[in-house]
Each structure stands twice: as structure tokens, then as C-alpha cells.
Amino acid sequence: MDMPQKVTILGSTGSIGTQALDVISKYPALFRVEVLTAGDNAALLAEQAVKYRPGAVVIGNEGHYPFLKEKLKDSGIKVYAGNKAIEDIAA
């Protein structure tokens, strides 16, 4: 069996991002979420991280970093913040 395709979703809490995750959830053998990013919706990003278990998440609004870090503290998921971090992880 082939390895799942690794996927990074930029803007995972937006309309297109949530639809992409919905498709991914229907085909877990085909896709593996590696990174999720969001601009401002830290609560939904945390929920998505718990469900999809990416290696890392990035929140654009640095003010939400403490909340996200606390929500994911025992998950093993790396948490980053800031638009520069989104740019870096996309590259």
C-alpha cells in the first residue's frame, strides 16, 4: 500500500480549509495532515489539531499563541505563531 500523501493546509479554519479537512477525513488512508495554519481562529485550530494530529500548527495572530500552546500542551504538536512562521512553514 502506498504511503498517505502529506498535506499542509493554509487557512484550515476558513471555508476552503474546513472543506479540505472534511474530504481528508473521508480518506484517512490517502492523506496525512502535517501542518495546519489559521489567521485568528485559535479555538477551531486547536479542535482541528486534536482531531487530525498534525506535526505542527501555526496561528497568525501572535496574541493567541498562549491559548493554543496551552490547549495543545500534552499533544506533542509543535505550536508556532506569527505571519512569518506561516510563511516559513509554507516554504
HTML snippet that shows the backbone in 3Dmol.js (N, CA, C, O; Angstrom):
<script src="https://3Dmol.org/build/3Dmol-min.js"></script>
<div id="view" style="width:600px;height:400px;position:relative"></div>
<script>
const pdb = `
ATOM      1  N   MET A   1       0.843  -1.193   0.000  1.00  0.00           N
ATOM      2  CA  MET A   1       0.000   0.000   0.000  1.00  0.00           C
ATOM      3  C   MET A   1       0.881   1.246   0.000  1.00  0.00           C
ATOM      4  O   MET A   1       1.904   1.285   0.684  1.00  0.00           O
ATOM      5  N   ASP A   2       0.493   2.250  -0.753  1.00  0.00           N
ATOM      6  CA  ASP A   2       1.240   3.490  -0.821  1.00  0.00           C
ATOM      7  C   ASP A   2       1.126   4.260   0.481  1.00  0.00           C
ATOM      8  O   ASP A   2       0.160   4.123   1.232  1.00  0.00           O
ATOM      9  N   MET A   3       2.147   5.079   0.726  1.00  0.00           N
ATOM     10  CA  MET A   3       2.125   5.943   1.900  1.00  0.00           C
ATOM     11  C   MET A   3       1.097   7.057   1.673  1.00  0.00           C
ATOM     12  O   MET A   3       0.894   7.493   0.539  1.00  0.00           O
ATOM     13  N   PRO A   4       0.444   7.522   2.761  1.00  0.00           N
ATOM     14  CA  PRO A   4      -0.504   8.630   2.601  1.00  0.00           C
ATOM     15  C   PRO A   4       0.206   9.886   2.104  1.00  0.00           C
ATOM     16  O   PRO A   4       1.371  10.121   2.423  1.00  0.00           O
ATOM     17  N   GLN A   5      -0.500  10.677   1.332  1.00  0.00           N
ATOM     18  CA  GLN A   5       0.009  11.958   0.844  1.00  0.00           C
ATOM     19  C   GLN A   5       0.048  12.940   2.007  1.00  0.00           C
ATOM     20  O   GLN A   5      -0.950  13.117   2.706  1.00  0.00           O
ATOM     21  N   LYS A   6       1.199  13.582   2.219  1.00  0.00           N
ATOM     22  CA  LYS A   6       1.318  14.576   3.285  1.00  0.00           C
ATOM     23  C   LYS A   6       0.718  15.892   2.816  1.00  0.00           C
ATOM     24  O   LYS A   6       0.975  16.346   1.701  1.00  0.00           O
ATOM     25  N   VAL A   7      -0.096  16.504   3.697  1.00  0.00           N
ATOM     26  CA  VAL A   7      -0.838  17.705   3.330  1.00  0.00           C
ATOM     27  C   VAL A   7      -0.607  18.810   4.353  1.00  0.00           C
ATOM     28  O   VAL A   7      -0.641  18.574   5.561  1.00  0.00           O
ATOM     29  N   THR A   8      -0.371  20.025   3.847  1.00  0.00           N
ATOM     30  CA  THR A   8      -0.341  21.233   4.665  1.00  0.00           C
ATOM     31  C   THR A   8      -1.533  22.071   4.244  1.00  0.00           C
ATOM     32  O   THR A   8      -1.738  22.318   3.056  1.00  0.00           O
ATOM     33  N   ILE A   9      -2.317  22.509   5.217  1.00  0.00           N
ATOM     34  CA  ILE A   9      -3.479  23.339   4.890  1.00  0.00           C
ATOM     35  C   ILE A   9      -3.286  24.725   5.485  1.00  0.00           C
ATOM     36  O   ILE A   9      -3.280  24.912   6.702  1.00  0.00           O
ATOM     37  N   LEU A  10      -3.129  25.687   4.585  1.00  0.00           N
ATOM     38  CA  LEU A  10      -3.017  27.086   4.990  1.00  0.00           C
ATOM     39  C   LEU A  10      -4.431  27.648   5.073  1.00  0.00           C
ATOM     40  O   LEU A  10      -5.186  27.597   4.102  1.00  0.00           O
ATOM     41  N   GLY A  11      -4.781  28.181   6.229  1.00  0.00           N
ATOM     42  CA  GLY A  11      -6.141  28.686   6.414  1.00  0.00           C
ATOM     43  C   GLY A  11      -7.126  27.565   6.685  1.00  0.00           C
ATOM     44  O   GLY A  11      -8.213  27.530   6.108  1.00  0.00           O
ATOM     45  N   SER A  12      -6.751  26.661   7.552  1.00  0.00           N
ATOM     46  CA  SER A  12      -7.577  25.478   7.815  1.00  0.00           C
ATOM     47  C   SER A  12      -8.917  25.794   8.474  1.00  0.00           C
ATOM     48  O   SER A  12      -9.832  24.973   8.431  1.00  0.00           O
ATOM     49  N   THR A  13      -9.042  26.962   9.079  1.00  0.00           N
ATOM     50  CA  THR A  13     -10.300  27.304   9.753  1.00  0.00           C
ATOM     51  C   THR A  13     -11.270  28.048   8.851  1.00  0.00           C
ATOM     52  O   THR A  13     -12.409  28.299   9.246  1.00  0.00           O
ATOM     53  N   GLY A  14     -10.841  28.405   7.651  1.00  0.00           N
ATOM     54  CA  GLY A  14     -11.714  29.085   6.699  1.00  0.00           C
ATOM     55  C   GLY A  14     -12.578  28.090   5.935  1.00  0.00           C
ATOM     56  O   GLY A  14     -12.488  26.880   6.143  1.00  0.00           O
ATOM     57  N   SER A  15     -13.403  28.610   5.062  1.00  0.00           N
ATOM     58  CA  SER A  15     -14.356  27.794   4.313  1.00  0.00           C
ATOM     59  C   SER A  15     -13.663  26.701   3.484  1.00  0.00           C
ATOM     60  O   SER A  15     -14.035  25.531   3.572  1.00  0.00           O
ATOM     61  N   ILE A  16     -12.685  27.069   2.700  1.00  0.00           N
ATOM     62  CA  ILE A  16     -11.998  26.088   1.863  1.00  0.00           C
ATOM     63  C   ILE A  16     -11.191  25.118   2.718  1.00  0.00           C
ATOM     64  O   ILE A  16     -11.156  23.921   2.433  1.00  0.00           O
ATOM     65  N   GLY A  17     -10.545  25.625   3.762  1.00  0.00           N
ATOM     66  CA  GLY A  17      -9.766  24.767   4.647  1.00  0.00           C
ATOM     67  C   GLY A  17     -10.613  23.719   5.353  1.00  0.00           C
ATOM     68  O   GLY A  17     -10.225  22.554   5.434  1.00  0.00           O
ATOM     69  N   THR A  18     -11.766  24.131   5.861  1.00  0.00           N
ATOM     70  CA  THR A  18     -12.626  23.164   6.551  1.00  0.00           C
ATOM     71  C   THR A  18     -13.187  22.135   5.573  1.00  0.00           C
ATOM     72  O   THR A  18     -13.357  20.968   5.927  1.00  0.00           O
ATOM     73  N   GLN A  19     -13.476  22.568   4.335  1.00  0.00           N
ATOM     74  CA  GLN A  19     -13.947  21.617   3.324  1.00  0.00           C
ATOM     75  C   GLN A  19     -12.844  20.629   2.953  1.00  0.00           C
ATOM     76  O   GLN A  19     -13.110  19.442   2.765  1.00  0.00           O
ATOM     77  N   ALA A  20     -11.615  21.112   2.849  1.00  0.00           N
ATOM     78  CA  ALA A  20     -10.490  20.224   2.543  1.00  0.00           C
ATOM     79  C   ALA A  20     -10.314  19.184   3.653  1.00  0.00           C
ATOM     80  O   ALA A  20     -10.085  18.008   3.369  1.00  0.00           O
ATOM     81  N   LEU A  21     -10.419  19.611   4.912  1.00  0.00           N
ATOM     82  CA  LEU A  21     -10.298  18.671   6.021  1.00  0.00           C
ATOM     83  C   LEU A  21     -11.444  17.661   6.026  1.00  0.00           C
ATOM     84  O   LEU A  21     -11.255  16.504   6.401  1.00  0.00           O
ATOM     85  N   ASP A  22     -12.615  18.093   5.615  1.00  0.00           N
ATOM     86  CA  ASP A  22     -13.757  17.183   5.520  1.00  0.00           C
ATOM     87  C   ASP A  22     -13.468  16.075   4.502  1.00  0.00           C
ATOM     88  O   ASP A  22     -13.757  14.905   4.753  1.00  0.00           O
ATOM     89  N   VAL A  23     -12.904  16.444   3.371  1.00  0.00           N
ATOM     90  CA  VAL A  23     -12.532  15.450   2.355  1.00  0.00           C
ATOM     91  C   VAL A  23     -11.446  14.525   2.893  1.00  0.00           C
ATOM     92  O   VAL A  23     -11.526  13.308   2.728  1.00  0.00           O
ATOM     93  N   ILE A  24     -10.434  15.099   3.534  1.00  0.00           N
ATOM     94  CA  ILE A  24      -9.335  14.309   4.096  1.00  0.00           C
ATOM     95  C   ILE A  24      -9.864  13.296   5.112  1.00  0.00           C
ATOM     96  O   ILE A  24      -9.394  12.159   5.157  1.00  0.00           O
ATOM     97  N   SER A  25     -10.832  13.701   5.922  1.00  0.00           N
ATOM     98  CA  SER A  25     -11.364  12.801   6.947  1.00  0.00           C
ATOM     99  C   SER A  25     -12.093  11.605   6.334  1.00  0.00           C
ATOM    100  O   SER A  25     -12.231  10.562   6.973  1.00  0.00           O
ATOM    101  N   LYS A  26     -12.556  11.761   5.102  1.00  0.00           N
ATOM    102  CA  LYS A  26     -13.242  10.660   4.412  1.00  0.00           C
ATOM    103  C   LYS A  26     -12.260   9.657   3.797  1.00  0.00           C
ATOM    104  O   LYS A  26     -12.642   8.540   3.448  1.00  0.00           O
ATOM    105  N   TYR A  27     -10.982  10.070   3.667  1.00  0.00           N
ATOM    106  CA  TYR A  27      -9.968   9.223   3.027  1.00  0.00           C
ATOM    107  C   TYR A  27      -8.691   9.159   3.866  1.00  0.00           C
ATOM    108  O   TYR A  27      -7.623   9.556   3.400  1.00  0.00           O
ATOM    109  N   PRO A  28      -8.796   8.661   5.105  1.00  0.00           N
ATOM    110  CA  PRO A  28      -7.629   8.688   6.002  1.00  0.00           C
ATOM    111  C   PRO A  28      -6.440   7.856   5.505  1.00  0.00           C
ATOM    112  O   PRO A  28      -5.302   8.125   5.889  1.00  0.00           O
ATOM    113  N   ALA A  29      -6.683   6.869   4.671  1.00  0.00           N
ATOM    114  CA  ALA A  29      -5.580   6.061   4.153  1.00  0.00           C
ATOM    115  C   ALA A  29      -4.805   6.800   3.059  1.00  0.00           C
ATOM    116  O   ALA A  29      -3.668   6.442   2.749  1.00  0.00           O
ATOM    117  N   LEU A  30      -5.420   7.827   2.479  1.00  0.00           N
ATOM    118  CA  LEU A  30      -4.790   8.546   1.373  1.00  0.00           C
ATOM    119  C   LEU A  30      -4.048   9.805   1.797  1.00  0.00           C
ATOM    120  O   LEU A  30      -3.110  10.232   1.125  1.00  0.00           O
ATOM    121  N   PHE A  31      -4.467  10.405   2.922  1.00  0.00           N
ATOM    122  CA  PHE A  31      -3.909  11.701   3.322  1.00  0.00           C
ATOM    123  C   PHE A  31      -3.451  11.709   4.770  1.00  0.00           C
ATOM    124  O   PHE A  31      -4.050  11.066   5.631  1.00  0.00           O
ATOM    125  N   ARG A  32      -2.375  12.452   5.024  1.00  0.00           N
ATOM    126  CA  ARG A  32      -1.859  12.672   6.378  1.00  0.00           C
ATOM    127  C   ARG A  32      -1.638  14.166   6.547  1.00  0.00           C
ATOM    128  O   ARG A  32      -0.826  14.763   5.840  1.00  0.00           O
ATOM    129  N   VAL A  33      -2.361  14.771   7.484  1.00  0.00           N
ATOM    130  CA  VAL A  33      -2.220  16.206   7.738  1.00  0.00           C
ATOM    131  C   VAL A  33      -0.910  16.438   8.494  1.00  0.00           C
ATOM    132  O   VAL A  33      -0.718  15.912   9.590  1.00  0.00           O
ATOM    133  N   GLU A  34      -0.020  17.222   7.906  1.00  0.00           N
ATOM    134  CA  GLU A  34       1.279  17.527   8.506  1.00  0.00           C
ATOM    135  C   GLU A  34       1.278  18.863   9.235  1.00  0.00           C
ATOM    136  O   GLU A  34       1.854  18.991  10.315  1.00  0.00           O
ATOM    137  N   VAL A  35       0.616  19.872   8.629  1.00  0.00           N
ATOM    138  CA  VAL A  35       0.609  21.224   9.192  1.00  0.00           C
ATOM    139  C   VAL A  35      -0.757  21.858   8.960  1.00  0.00           C
ATOM    140  O   VAL A  35      -1.351  21.719   7.891  1.00  0.00           O
ATOM    141  N   LEU A  36      -1.242  22.557   9.983  1.00  0.00           N
ATOM    142  CA  LEU A  36      -2.449  23.373   9.871  1.00  0.00           C
ATOM    143  C   LEU A  36      -2.098  24.800  10.254  1.00  0.00           C
ATOM    144  O   LEU A  36      -1.351  25.019  11.207  1.00  0.00           O
ATOM    145  N   THR A  37      -2.628  25.776   9.520  1.00  0.00           N
ATOM    146  CA  THR A  37      -2.424  27.171   9.891  1.00  0.00           C
ATOM    147  C   THR A  37      -3.760  27.899   9.903  1.00  0.00           C
ATOM    148  O   THR A  37      -4.700  27.521   9.203  1.00  0.00           O
ATOM    149  N   ALA A  38      -3.823  28.948  10.712  1.00  0.00           N
ATOM    150  CA  ALA A  38      -5.006  29.814  10.771  1.00  0.00           C
ATOM    151  C   ALA A  38      -4.544  31.226  11.092  1.00  0.00           C
ATOM    152  O   ALA A  38      -3.484  31.424  11.685  1.00  0.00           O
ATOM    153  N   GLY A  39      -5.339  32.190  10.700  1.00  0.00           N
ATOM    154  CA  GLY A  39      -5.007  33.574  10.984  1.00  0.00           C
ATOM    155  C   GLY A  39      -5.385  33.989  12.393  1.00  0.00           C
ATOM    156  O   GLY A  39      -4.575  34.572  13.114  1.00  0.00           O
ATOM    157  N   ASP A  40      -6.622  33.687  12.787  1.00  0.00           N
ATOM    158  CA  ASP A  40      -7.135  34.234  14.037  1.00  0.00           C
ATOM    159  C   ASP A  40      -7.976  33.264  14.863  1.00  0.00           C
ATOM    160  O   ASP A  40      -8.151  33.485  16.061  1.00  0.00           O
ATOM    161  N   ASN A  41      -8.493  32.214  14.269  1.00  0.00           N
ATOM    162  CA  ASN A  41      -9.438  31.330  14.962  1.00  0.00           C
ATOM    163  C   ASN A  41      -8.696  30.214  15.708  1.00  0.00           C
ATOM    164  O   ASN A  41      -8.653  29.069  15.260  1.00  0.00           O
ATOM    165  N   ALA A  42      -8.120  30.575  16.845  1.00  0.00           N
ATOM    166  CA  ALA A  42      -7.310  29.631  17.622  1.00  0.00           C
ATOM    167  C   ALA A  42      -8.143  28.482  18.189  1.00  0.00           C
ATOM    168  O   ALA A  42      -7.654  27.357  18.281  1.00  0.00           O
ATOM    169  N   ALA A  43      -9.378  28.747  18.565  1.00  0.00           N
ATOM    170  CA  ALA A  43     -10.213  27.690  19.147  1.00  0.00           C
ATOM    171  C   ALA A  43     -10.484  26.585  18.134  1.00  0.00           C
ATOM    172  O   ALA A  43     -10.347  25.403  18.452  1.00  0.00           O
ATOM    173  N   LEU A  44     -10.867  26.960  16.917  1.00  0.00           N
ATOM    174  CA  LEU A  44     -11.121  25.953  15.888  1.00  0.00           C
ATOM    175  C   LEU A  44      -9.824  25.267  15.468  1.00  0.00           C
ATOM    176  O   LEU A  44      -9.816  24.062  15.221  1.00  0.00           O
ATOM    177  N   LEU A  45      -8.740  26.017  15.386  1.00  0.00           N
ATOM    178  CA  LEU A  45      -7.445  25.422  15.043  1.00  0.00           C
ATOM    179  C   LEU A  45      -7.050  24.364  16.073  1.00  0.00           C
ATOM    180  O   LEU A  45      -6.537  23.307  15.707  1.00  0.00           O
ATOM    181  N   ALA A  46      -7.281  24.637  17.340  1.00  0.00           N
ATOM    182  CA  ALA A  46      -6.974  23.661  18.393  1.00  0.00           C
ATOM    183  C   ALA A  46      -7.825  22.404  18.226  1.00  0.00           C
ATOM    184  O   ALA A  46      -7.321  21.288  18.355  1.00  0.00           O
ATOM    185  N   GLU A  47      -9.120  22.584  17.937  1.00  0.00           N
ATOM    186  CA  GLU A  47     -10.002  21.427  17.717  1.00  0.00           C
ATOM    187  C   GLU A  47      -9.514  20.589  16.534  1.00  0.00           C
ATOM    188  O   GLU A  47      -9.465  19.362  16.611  1.00  0.00           O
ATOM    189  N   GLN A  48      -9.157  21.259  15.448  1.00  0.00           N
ATOM    190  CA  GLN A  48      -8.665  20.558  14.266  1.00  0.00           C
ATOM    191  C   GLN A  48      -7.366  19.811  14.571  1.00  0.00           C
ATOM    192  O   GLN A  48      -7.163  18.689  14.108  1.00  0.00           O
ATOM    193  N   ALA A  49      -6.502  20.438  15.346  1.00  0.00           N
ATOM    194  CA  ALA A  49      -5.221  19.807  15.693  1.00  0.00           C
ATOM    195  C   ALA A  49      -5.436  18.532  16.499  1.00  0.00           C
ATOM    196  O   ALA A  49      -4.770  17.524  16.265  1.00  0.00           O
ATOM    197  N   VAL A  50      -6.357  18.578  17.436  1.00  0.00           N
ATOM    198  CA  VAL A  50      -6.660  17.394  18.243  1.00  0.00           C
ATOM    199  C   VAL A  50      -7.220  16.279  17.357  1.00  0.00           C
ATOM    200  O   VAL A  50      -6.883  15.109  17.542  1.00  0.00           O
ATOM    201  N   LYS A  51      -8.065  16.635  16.408  1.00  0.00           N
ATOM    202  CA  LYS A  51      -8.691  15.637  15.540  1.00  0.00           C
ATOM    203  C   LYS A  51      -7.716  15.051  14.517  1.00  0.00           C
ATOM    204  O   LYS A  51      -7.689  13.838  14.311  1.00  0.00           O
ATOM    205  N   TYR A  52      -6.910  15.914  13.871  1.00  0.00           N
ATOM    206  CA  TYR A  52      -6.084  15.461  12.746  1.00  0.00           C
ATOM    207  C   TYR A  52      -4.626  15.180  13.107  1.00  0.00           C
ATOM    208  O   TYR A  52      -3.888  14.612  12.302  1.00  0.00           O
ATOM    209  N   ARG A  53      -4.210  15.571  14.297  1.00  0.00           N
ATOM    210  CA  ARG A  53      -2.870  15.256  14.815  1.00  0.00           C
ATOM    211  C   ARG A  53      -1.721  15.641  13.872  1.00  0.00           C
ATOM    212  O   ARG A  53      -0.879  14.801  13.553  1.00  0.00           O
ATOM    213  N   PRO A  54      -1.681  16.905  13.423  1.00  0.00           N
ATOM    214  CA  PRO A  54      -0.561  17.314  12.577  1.00  0.00           C
ATOM    215  C   PRO A  54       0.722  17.402  13.404  1.00  0.00           C
ATOM    216  O   PRO A  54       0.676  17.384  14.634  1.00  0.00           O
ATOM    217  N   GLY A  55       1.844  17.494  12.735  1.00  0.00           N
ATOM    218  CA  GLY A  55       3.101  17.663  13.447  1.00  0.00           C
ATOM    219  C   GLY A  55       3.249  19.070  14.003  1.00  0.00           C
ATOM    220  O   GLY A  55       3.937  19.284  15.002  1.00  0.00           O
ATOM    221  N   ALA A  56       2.590  20.041  13.342  1.00  0.00           N
ATOM    222  CA  ALA A  56       2.704  21.434  13.760  1.00  0.00           C
ATOM    223  C   ALA A  56       1.467  22.220  13.378  1.00  0.00           C
ATOM    224  O   ALA A  56       0.766  21.890  12.420  1.00  0.00           O
ATOM    225  N   VAL A  57       1.212  23.275  14.155  1.00  0.00           N
ATOM    226  CA  VAL A  57       0.173  24.252  13.836  1.00  0.00           C
ATOM    227  C   VAL A  57       0.780  25.642  13.951  1.00  0.00           C
ATOM    228  O   VAL A  57       1.721  25.864  14.713  1.00  0.00           O
ATOM    229  N   VAL A  58       0.223  26.577  13.178  1.00  0.00           N
ATOM    230  CA  VAL A  58       0.678  27.966  13.229  1.00  0.00           C
ATOM    231  C   VAL A  58      -0.542  28.872  13.291  1.00  0.00           C
ATOM    232  O   VAL A  58      -1.467  28.745  12.488  1.00  0.00           O
ATOM    233  N   ILE A  59      -0.534  29.785  14.253  1.00  0.00           N
ATOM    234  CA  ILE A  59      -1.585  30.794  14.360  1.00  0.00           C
ATOM    235  C   ILE A  59      -0.976  32.142  13.975  1.00  0.00           C
ATOM    236  O   ILE A  59       0.031  32.561  14.546  1.00  0.00           O
ATOM    237  N   GLY A  60      -1.587  32.813  13.013  1.00  0.00           N
ATOM    238  CA  GLY A  60      -1.047  34.083  12.538  1.00  0.00           C
ATOM    239  C   GLY A  60      -1.048  35.170  13.606  1.00  0.00           C
ATOM    240  O   GLY A  60      -0.083  35.923  13.737  1.00  0.00           O
ATOM    241  N   ASN A  61      -2.129  35.248  14.361  1.00  0.00           N
ATOM    242  CA  ASN A  61      -2.264  36.256  15.418  1.00  0.00           C
ATOM    243  C   ASN A  61      -1.464  35.801  16.634  1.00  0.00           C
ATOM    244  O   ASN A  61      -1.871  34.884  17.347  1.00  0.00           O
ATOM    245  N   GLU A  62      -0.336  36.441  16.863  1.00  0.00           N
ATOM    246  CA  GLU A  62       0.562  36.035  17.948  1.00  0.00           C
ATOM    247  C   GLU A  62      -0.076  36.137  19.328  1.00  0.00           C
ATOM    248  O   GLU A  62       0.369  35.482  20.270  1.00  0.00           O
ATOM    249  N   GLY A  63      -1.116  36.956  19.450  1.00  0.00           N
ATOM    250  CA  GLY A  63      -1.816  37.088  20.725  1.00  0.00           C
ATOM    251  C   GLY A  63      -2.527  35.804  21.153  1.00  0.00           C
ATOM    252  O   GLY A  63      -2.828  35.622  22.333  1.00  0.00           O
ATOM    253  N   HIS A  64      -2.793  34.925  20.205  1.00  0.00           N
ATOM    254  CA  HIS A  64      -3.474  33.661  20.507  1.00  0.00           C
ATOM    255  C   HIS A  64      -2.504  32.516  20.820  1.00  0.00           C
ATOM    256  O   HIS A  64      -2.933  31.410  21.150  1.00  0.00           O
ATOM    257  N   TYR A  65      -1.210  32.780  20.715  1.00  0.00           N
ATOM    258  CA  TYR A  65      -0.214  31.730  20.943  1.00  0.00           C
ATOM    259  C   TYR A  65      -0.349  31.082  22.332  1.00  0.00           C
ATOM    260  O   TYR A  65      -0.368  29.854  22.415  1.00  0.00           O
ATOM    261  N   PRO A  66      -0.444  31.863  23.432  1.00  0.00           N
ATOM    262  CA  PRO A  66      -0.543  31.224  24.755  1.00  0.00           C
ATOM    263  C   PRO A  66      -1.758  30.288  24.871  1.00  0.00           C
ATOM    264  O   PRO A  66      -1.651  29.199  25.435  1.00  0.00           O
ATOM    265  N   PHE A  67      -2.895  30.708  24.343  1.00  0.00           N
ATOM    266  CA  PHE A  67      -4.108  29.881  24.372  1.00  0.00           C
ATOM    267  C   PHE A  67      -3.866  28.570  23.631  1.00  0.00           C
ATOM    268  O   PHE A  67      -4.164  27.493  24.149  1.00  0.00           O
ATOM    269  N   LEU A  68      -3.327  28.664  22.424  1.00  0.00           N
ATOM    270  CA  LEU A  68      -3.114  27.482  21.584  1.00  0.00           C
ATOM    271  C   LEU A  68      -2.073  26.561  22.201  1.00  0.00           C
ATOM    272  O   LEU A  68      -2.236  25.341  22.206  1.00  0.00           O
ATOM    273  N   LYS A  69      -1.008  27.148  22.717  1.00  0.00           N
ATOM    274  CA  LYS A  69       0.047  26.360  23.361  1.00  0.00           C
ATOM    275  C   LYS A  69      -0.526  25.584  24.552  1.00  0.00           C
ATOM    276  O   LYS A  69      -0.198  24.413  24.743  1.00  0.00           O
ATOM    277  N   GLU A  70      -1.368  26.223  25.339  1.00  0.00           N
ATOM    278  CA  GLU A  70      -1.990  25.574  26.495  1.00  0.00           C
ATOM    279  C   GLU A  70      -2.930  24.452  26.048  1.00  0.00           C
ATOM    280  O   GLU A  70      -2.910  23.361  26.619  1.00  0.00           O
ATOM    281  N   LYS A  71      -3.750  24.717  25.032  1.00  0.00           N
ATOM    282  CA  LYS A  71      -4.702  23.707  24.547  1.00  0.00           C
ATOM    283  C   LYS A  71      -4.009  22.453  24.025  1.00  0.00           C
ATOM    284  O   LYS A  71      -4.551  21.352  24.127  1.00  0.00           O
ATOM    285  N   LEU A  72      -2.812  22.619  23.466  1.00  0.00           N
ATOM    286  CA  LEU A  72      -2.114  21.502  22.833  1.00  0.00           C
ATOM    287  C   LEU A  72      -0.886  21.043  23.614  1.00  0.00           C
ATOM    288  O   LEU A  72      -0.036  20.334  23.077  1.00  0.00           O
ATOM    289  N   LYS A  73      -0.793  21.448  24.885  1.00  0.00           N
ATOM    290  CA  LYS A  73       0.433  21.232  25.661  1.00  0.00           C
ATOM    291  C   LYS A  73       0.863  19.780  25.801  1.00  0.00           C
ATOM    292  O   LYS A  73       2.065  19.515  25.839  1.00  0.00           O
ATOM    293  N   ASP A  74      -0.035  18.856  25.877  1.00  0.00           N
ATOM    294  CA  ASP A  74       0.345  17.452  26.053  1.00  0.00           C
ATOM    295  C   ASP A  74       0.159  16.614  24.784  1.00  0.00           C
ATOM    296  O   ASP A  74       0.141  15.384  24.838  1.00  0.00           O
ATOM    297  N   SER A  75       0.021  17.293  23.650  1.00  0.00           N
ATOM    298  CA  SER A  75      -0.299  16.596  22.403  1.00  0.00           C
ATOM    299  C   SER A  75       0.927  16.174  21.599  1.00  0.00           C
ATOM    300  O   SER A  75       0.845  15.286  20.751  1.00  0.00           O
ATOM    301  N   GLY A  76       2.062  16.815  21.871  1.00  0.00           N
ATOM    302  CA  GLY A  76       3.238  16.560  21.049  1.00  0.00           C
ATOM    303  C   GLY A  76       3.243  17.368  19.759  1.00  0.00           C
ATOM    304  O   GLY A  76       4.168  17.249  18.956  1.00  0.00           O
ATOM    305  N   ILE A  77       2.217  18.190  19.554  1.00  0.00           N
ATOM    306  CA  ILE A  77       2.114  19.028  18.353  1.00  0.00           C
ATOM    307  C   ILE A  77       2.888  20.318  18.593  1.00  0.00           C
ATOM    308  O   ILE A  77       2.688  20.992  19.603  1.00  0.00           O
ATOM    309  N   LYS A  78       3.776  20.659  17.654  1.00  0.00           N
ATOM    310  CA  LYS A  78       4.529  21.915  17.764  1.00  0.00           C
ATOM    311  C   LYS A  78       3.602  23.080  17.446  1.00  0.00           C
ATOM    312  O   LYS A  78       2.783  23.007  16.531  1.00  0.00           O
ATOM    313  N   VAL A  79       3.744  24.157  18.218  1.00  0.00           N
ATOM    314  CA  VAL A  79       2.893  25.333  18.055  1.00  0.00           C
ATOM    315  C   VAL A  79       3.772  26.541  17.752  1.00  0.00           C
ATOM    316  O   VAL A  79       4.718  26.840  18.481  1.00  0.00           O
ATOM    317  N   TYR A  80       3.440  27.226  16.662  1.00  0.00           N
ATOM    318  CA  TYR A  80       4.159  28.432  16.261  1.00  0.00           C
ATOM    319  C   TYR A  80       3.158  29.558  16.074  1.00  0.00           C
ATOM    320  O   TYR A  80       1.956  29.325  15.953  1.00  0.00           O
ATOM    321  N   ALA A  81       3.678  30.804  16.051  1.00  0.00           N
ATOM    322  CA  ALA A  81       2.788  31.953  15.876  1.00  0.00           C
ATOM    323  C   ALA A  81       3.450  33.022  15.029  1.00  0.00           C
ATOM    324  O   ALA A  81       4.675  33.135  14.969  1.00  0.00           O
ATOM    325  N   GLY A  82       2.604  33.799  14.378  1.00  0.00           N
ATOM    326  CA  GLY A  82       3.056  34.931  13.584  1.00  0.00           C
ATOM    327  C   GLY A  82       3.003  34.660  12.090  1.00  0.00           C
ATOM    328  O   GLY A  82       3.101  33.519  11.640  1.00  0.00           O
ATOM    329  N   ASN A  83       2.846  35.736  11.339  1.00  0.00           N
ATOM    330  CA  ASN A  83       2.769  35.603   9.881  1.00  0.00           C
ATOM    331  C   ASN A  83       4.075  35.098   9.299  1.00  0.00           C
ATOM    332  O   ASN A  83       4.067  34.378   8.301  1.00  0.00           O
ATOM    333  N   LYS A  84       5.204  35.464   9.908  1.00  0.00           N
ATOM    334  CA  LYS A  84       6.496  34.973   9.432  1.00  0.00           C
ATOM    335  C   LYS A  84       6.567  33.454   9.577  1.00  0.00           C
ATOM    336  O   LYS A  84       7.092  32.771   8.698  1.00  0.00           O
ATOM    337  N   ALA A  85       6.042  32.925  10.675  1.00  0.00           N
ATOM    338  CA  ALA A  85       6.031  31.482  10.880  1.00  0.00           C
ATOM    339  C   ALA A  85       5.170  30.780   9.829  1.00  0.00           C
ATOM    340  O   ALA A  85       5.504  29.681   9.386  1.00  0.00           O
ATOM    341  N   ILE A  86       4.060  31.414   9.431  1.00  0.00           N
ATOM    342  CA  ILE A  86       3.228  30.846   8.371  1.00  0.00           C
ATOM    343  C   ILE A  86       4.005  30.827   7.063  1.00  0.00           C
ATOM    344  O   ILE A  86       3.991  29.830   6.341  1.00  0.00           O
ATOM    345  N   GLU A  87       4.684  31.932   6.759  1.00  0.00           N
ATOM    346  CA  GLU A  87       5.496  31.991   5.540  1.00  0.00           C
ATOM    347  C   GLU A  87       6.581  30.923   5.553  1.00  0.00           C
ATOM    348  O   GLU A  87       6.798  30.237   4.555  1.00  0.00           O
ATOM    349  N   ASP A  88       7.259  30.786   6.688  1.00  0.00           N
ATOM    350  CA  ASP A  88       8.359  29.810   6.801  1.00  0.00           C
ATOM    351  C   ASP A  88       7.860  28.390   6.619  1.00  0.00           C
ATOM    352  O   ASP A  88       8.488  27.595   5.920  1.00  0.00           O
ATOM    353  N   ILE A  89       6.745  28.065   7.236  1.00  0.00           N
ATOM    354  CA  ILE A  89       6.243  26.694   7.179  1.00  0.00           C
ATOM    355  C   ILE A  89       5.678  26.378   5.799  1.00  0.00           C
ATOM    356  O   ILE A  89       5.707  25.226   5.364  1.00  0.00           O
ATOM    357  N   ALA A  90       5.163  27.399   5.107  1.00  0.00           N
ATOM    358  CA  ALA A  90       4.671  27.200   3.744  1.00  0.00           C
ATOM    359  C   ALA A  90       5.812  26.939   2.781  1.00  0.00           C
ATOM    360  O   ALA A  90       5.656  26.204   1.806  1.00  0.00           O
ATOM    361  N   ALA A  91       6.961  27.544   3.057  1.00  0.00           N
ATOM    362  CA  ALA A  91       8.135  27.365   2.184  1.00  0.00           C
ATOM    363  C   ALA A  91       8.712  25.995   2.420  1.00  0.00           C
ATOM    364  O   ALA A  91       9.706  25.627   1.794  1.00  0.00           O
TER     365      ALA A  91
END
`;
const viewer = $3Dmol.createViewer("view");
viewer.addModel(pdb, "pdb");
viewer.setStyle({}, {cartoon: {color: "spectrum"}});
viewer.zoomTo();
viewer.render();
</script>
